[in-house]
Amino acid sequence: MNIEQQIKAVVRDVNDFPKPGIVFKDITPILRDPKLCDAIAEAYVQRLNGIKIDEVAAIESRGFLFGMMIAHKLLVPFVPIRKKGKLPCKTVQQSYNLEYGEAIIEVHEDGIEAGKNVLIHDDLLATGGTVEAAAKLVEKLGANVAAISFLVELDFLKGRDKLLHHSEHIISLANYQ
């Protein structure tokens, strides 16, 4: 089985979560298989071959799971991007729209070095709003969005379209039509 087949064999669908009509892709069963987790991190490294990555910035909270593993395998710093109010030092913020309202994410102002090539990682690409906000944060700090990676991409929501002007390197290990 290739890595996409292995992921899809373990990810479970949870109907009507977090609200009626949504089919939630639950990645937590993957975490029970350390060999699969290692294979996933290695698959990212292979797909990033030839792309210069100086830092990995991952989005709270499920993005941290593999973002840290990728940073470790690449031997580069890990940068947490968190919801507003969760980081203790001075931050840079970016707001983005949700279905009903607005949210804000932030990063420490010294968390990403200007001029560096950053991989942004999150667990799932749906509509792309959160990751687009993360890309804007990276760019506000003078860094380059070298690549964006996801464990799962819901192709039918077309979130990738929002991200292509930030990076041409968008990696998803498991795609759902």
C-alpha positions, 0 to 999 in steps of 0.5 A: 500500500502507498502512503495515501492508501495507508492513511485512508485505511485508518482515517475515520469519518465521523458524521454530523461533527462538529455540526449536522451535515458535516463528515469530519475526517478524524486523523487521531487513529493514525496516532496509535500507529508509530510506524505509520506516523514515521512513514508519514513524516518521511513521505513529507520529507521525500516530497519536499526534496529540492525545496529549501525549507529553513523553518516549519510553521504549523497551525494549532492544534492538529498541525502540530502533530506532524509539523514538529515531526517534519521539522525534526526530520529536516533539522529546522526550527518549529514555529507554532501558529496559535489562536489569539491569546495563546502565545505569551510574548509579543505577536503578529496577528492575522484575522480570517473569516469563518462560516459565521464570524471571524477568527484570529491566529498569531505567531510570536513576532520573533518566531519567523526570521525574515528572508527564511523559506517556511513550510506551513503545515496543517492537518487538513485542507478544506476551504483554505482560510486558516492556512491562507491567514498563516501564509499572510502571517509568514509574509508579514514577517518578511519570510517566503512561503516555500511550501504548504503541506497537509495530511488530508485535502478535501478537493471538492472544497477547492481550498488549494485555489486560495493558496496557489498565489502564496506557494506553488508547492502544495503537498497533500498525502491523502486526497478526497474527491 
